[in-house]
Amino acid sequence: MEYFSQAVLDALLDHIAVLDKEGNIIAINKAWVNFSIENGGDLQRTGIGNNYLIVCSQEVRAGILQVLTGGLDHFNYEYPCHSTNQFRWFLLRVTSIKLNQDNGAVVSHVNITDRKLTEIQLERNEQLYRHIAENSTDLISLHTLDGKYTYVSPNYLSLLGYSANEMVEKSPWDFIHEEDIQKMKSIHENMDKTDEIKTITYRFRCKNGNYIWIESKYKQVLSPDKVSDEIICVSRDVTKNRQKLIELEEEKKLLKKTVYTDSLTGIFNRRYFNRQFKKAYQQFSKENISFSLLVIDIDYFKQYNDSYGHKKGDECLIRVADTLARGVRKNDIVCRIGGEEFCAILPNTNKEEAISLAERLCKNVQELKIPHSKSNVSSFVTVSIGVATANSSGNSIHMEQEKLFLLADQALYKSKKRGRNQVNFYD
């Protein structure tokens, strides 16, 4: 060949032919010949000396002519060429060349079967996933790494009221309750390429302005173009479940309040006292954290009931209980343990502090000025208080829990014996 080397052509794996300005085949390589033979082709039509335009389809013929006449530098055309036992696709490439100042073209057929099969599989997968997304009861969305929506399933419209156009390119922060935004941002900031799926529950604003509870599962994945990462999110409405949890929590709180609250006075009852007294004593035993105990009794309460009646007696108990509860410190605990008897647990409180607080409670109750004509100590309702302290000094470190209560009760007895309306410490 005058214009090119046949050896170069034969070294190429693609099926190649060279055309002159009229479309006649003036050269072919071994790959072209072998493919024709293996697939029952006719070299009398596609071999040297034949016009290639005659065997081409109208679309391909037009493209080749555009290259031969200088209208295009190149022309590409994909086509199937299936054999009896396998699927195949080829890419026809036509590129212009100069042959002794005349236009010519190089025609090559490149096997693109692997690429086409991959594309078909990807397309099938995309169709499958899109079908799943569009028919799922879950909300499915795709996001950029900074959270912006790139896709939302159609049921966003029916459940939340937003169309895809209203969501895509928007940030989740535009819809999420302000109290939940920070935890959502933490999820996004900690996203990575591991297989870990992260779950979060938050409130989402619907188009009608109402908020519903959403549970979302997030995972960072490689996008189909294998270039950029994205976040896939599967969400569902858990408002009913969340509401049930809230109701259960409220029921637990109510039950706890019922179990540990005195029904008449509204302060803690004996059951709660036993629990907290045990807890305080365990802290004292294990960590040497001292505490004090007050045992409080309303003076001459039986006589008050007999004189003023049980209704007035209940009113008296309520007012005294309220005064005791208001008169202690934030971490102190006041309980009604029965009848007219109360207890107060004073954490981190020594003997002197406990006596001072007890004396203040005595004064506060007397200042209520609840009339008590049958009292032998005052014309108003009063209380007597016994004090005991558990600390690391002396033998109290080895004192039993019941012993400490007994000491406070004996101190109360001392207050009553000495005239009531006073505070005593058991020495």
Secondary structure in CASP SS format (residue, H / E / C, confidence):
PFRMAT SS
TARGET T0000
AUTHOR 0000-0000-0000
METHOD secondary structure of the structure
MODEL  1
M C 1.00
E C 1.00
Y C 1.00
F C 1.00
S C 1.00
Q H 1.00
A H 1.00
V H 1.00
L H 1.00
D H 1.00
A H 1.00
L C 1.00
L C 1.00
D C 1.00
H E 1.00
I E 1.00
A E 1.00
V E 1.00
L E 1.00
D C 1.00
K C 1.00
E C 1.00
G C 1.00
N E 1.00
I E 1.00
I E 1.00
A E 1.00
I E 1.00
N C 1.00
K H 1.00
A H 1.00
W H 1.00
V H 1.00
N H 1.00
F H 1.00
S H 1.00
I H 1.00
E H 1.00
N C 1.00
G C 1.00
G C 1.00
D C 1.00
L H 1.00
Q H 1.00
R H 1.00
T H 1.00
G C 1.00
I C 1.00
G C 1.00
N C 1.00
N E 1.00
Y H 1.00
L H 1.00
I H 1.00
V H 1.00
C C 1.00
S C 1.00
Q H 1.00
E H 1.00
V H 1.00
R H 1.00
A H 1.00
G H 1.00
I H 1.00
L H 1.00
Q H 1.00
V H 1.00
L H 1.00
T C 1.00
G C 1.00
G C 1.00
L C 1.00
D C 1.00
H E 1.00
F E 1.00
N E 1.00
Y E 1.00
E E 1.00
Y E 1.00
P E 1.00
C C 1.00
H C 1.00
S C 1.00
T C 1.00
N C 1.00
Q C 1.00
F C 1.00
R C 1.00
W E 1.00
F E 1.00
L E 1.00
L E 1.00
R E 1.00
V E 1.00
T E 1.00
S E 1.00
I E 1.00
K E 1.00
L E 1.00
N C 1.00
Q C 1.00
D E 1.00
N E 1.00
G E 1.00
A E 1.00
V E 1.00
V E 1.00
S E 1.00
H E 1.00
V E 1.00
N E 1.00
I C 1.00
T H 1.00
D H 1.00
R H 1.00
K H 1.00
L H 1.00
T H 1.00
E H 1.00
I H 1.00
Q H 1.00
L H 1.00
E H 1.00
R H 1.00
N H 1.00
E H 1.00
Q H 1.00
L H 1.00
Y H 1.00
R H 1.00
H H 1.00
I H 1.00
A H 1.00
E H 1.00
N H 1.00
S C 1.00
T C 1.00
D C 1.00
L E 1.00
I E 1.00
S E 1.00
L E 1.00
H E 1.00
T C 1.00
L C 1.00
D C 1.00
G C 1.00
K C 1.00
Y E 1.00
T E 1.00
Y E 1.00
V E 1.00
S C 1.00
P C 1.00
N H 1.00
Y H 1.00
L H 1.00
S H 1.00
L H 1.00
L H 1.00
G C 1.00
Y C 1.00
S C 1.00
A H 1.00
N H 1.00
E H 1.00
M H 1.00
V C 1.00
E C 1.00
K C 1.00
S C 1.00
P H 1.00
W H 1.00
D H 1.00
F C 1.00
I E 1.00
H C 1.00
E C 1.00
E C 1.00
D C 1.00
I H 1.00
Q H 1.00
K H 1.00
M H 1.00
K H 1.00
S H 1.00
I H 1.00
H H 1.00
E H 1.00
N C 1.00
M C 1.00
D C 1.00
K C 1.00
T C 1.00
D C 1.00
E C 1.00
I C 1.00
K E 1.00
T E 1.00
I E 1.00
T E 1.00
Y E 1.00
R E 1.00
F E 1.00
R E 1.00
C C 1.00
K C 1.00
N C 1.00
G C 1.00
N C 1.00
Y E 1.00
I E 1.00
W E 1.00
I E 1.00
E E 1.00
S E 1.00
K E 1.00
Y E 1.00
K E 1.00
Q E 1.00
V E 1.00
L E 1.00
S C 1.00
P C 1.00
D C 1.00
K C 1.00
V C 1.00
S C 1.00
D E 1.00
E E 1.00
I E 1.00
I E 1.00
C E 1.00
V E 1.00
S E 1.00
R E 1.00
D E 1.00
V C 1.00
T H 1.00
K H 1.00
N H 1.00
R H 1.00
Q H 1.00
K H 1.00
L H 1.00
I H 1.00
E H 1.00
L H 1.00
E H 1.00
E H 1.00
E H 1.00
K H 1.00
K H 1.00
L H 1.00
L H 1.00
K H 1.00
K H 1.00
T H 1.00
V H 1.00
Y H 1.00
T E 1.00
D C 1.00
S C 1.00
L C 1.00
T C 1.00
G C 1.00
I C 1.00
F E 1.00
N C 1.00
R H 1.00
R H 1.00
Y H 1.00
F H 1.00
N H 1.00
R H 1.00
Q H 1.00
F H 1.00
K H 1.00
K H 1.00
A H 1.00
Y H 1.00
Q H 1.00
Q H 1.00
F H 1.00
S H 1.00
K H 1.00
E H 1.00
N C 1.00
I C 1.00
S C 1.00
F E 1.00
S E 1.00
L E 1.00
L E 1.00
V E 1.00
I E 1.00
D E 1.00
I E 1.00
D C 1.00
Y C 1.00
F H 1.00
K H 1.00
Q H 1.00
Y H 1.00
N H 1.00
D H 1.00
S H 1.00
Y H 1.00
G C 1.00
H H 1.00
K H 1.00
K H 1.00
G H 1.00
D H 1.00
E H 1.00
C H 1.00
L H 1.00
I H 1.00
R H 1.00
V H 1.00
A H 1.00
D H 1.00
T H 1.00
L H 1.00
A H 1.00
R H 1.00
G H 1.00
V C 1.00
R C 1.00
K C 1.00
N C 1.00
D C 1.00
I E 1.00
V E 1.00
C E 1.00
R E 1.00
I E 1.00
G E 1.00
G C 1.00
E C 1.00
E E 1.00
F E 1.00
C E 1.00
A E 1.00
I E 1.00
L E 1.00
P E 1.00
N C 1.00
T C 1.00
N C 1.00
K H 1.00
E H 1.00
E H 1.00
A H 1.00
I H 1.00
S H 1.00
L H 1.00
A H 1.00
E H 1.00
R H 1.00
L H 1.00
C H 1.00
K H 1.00
N H 1.00
V H 1.00
Q H 1.00
E C 1.00
L C 1.00
K C 1.00
I C 1.00
P E 1.00
H C 1.00
S C 1.00
K C 1.00
S C 1.00
N C 1.00
V C 1.00
S C 1.00
S C 1.00
F E 1.00
V C 1.00
T C 1.00
V E 1.00
S E 1.00
I E 1.00
G E 1.00
V E 1.00
A E 1.00
T E 1.00
A E 1.00
N C 1.00
S C 1.00
S C 1.00
G C 1.00
N C 1.00
S H 1.00
I H 1.00
H H 1.00
M C 1.00
E C 1.00
Q H 1.00
E H 1.00
K H 1.00
L H 1.00
F H 1.00
L H 1.00
L H 1.00
A H 1.00
D H 1.00
Q H 1.00
A H 1.00
L H 1.00
Y H 1.00
K H 1.00
S H 1.00
K H 1.00
K H 1.00
R C 1.00
G C 1.00
R C 1.00
N C 1.00
Q C 1.00
V E 1.00
N E 1.00
F E 1.00
Y C 1.00
D C 1.00
END
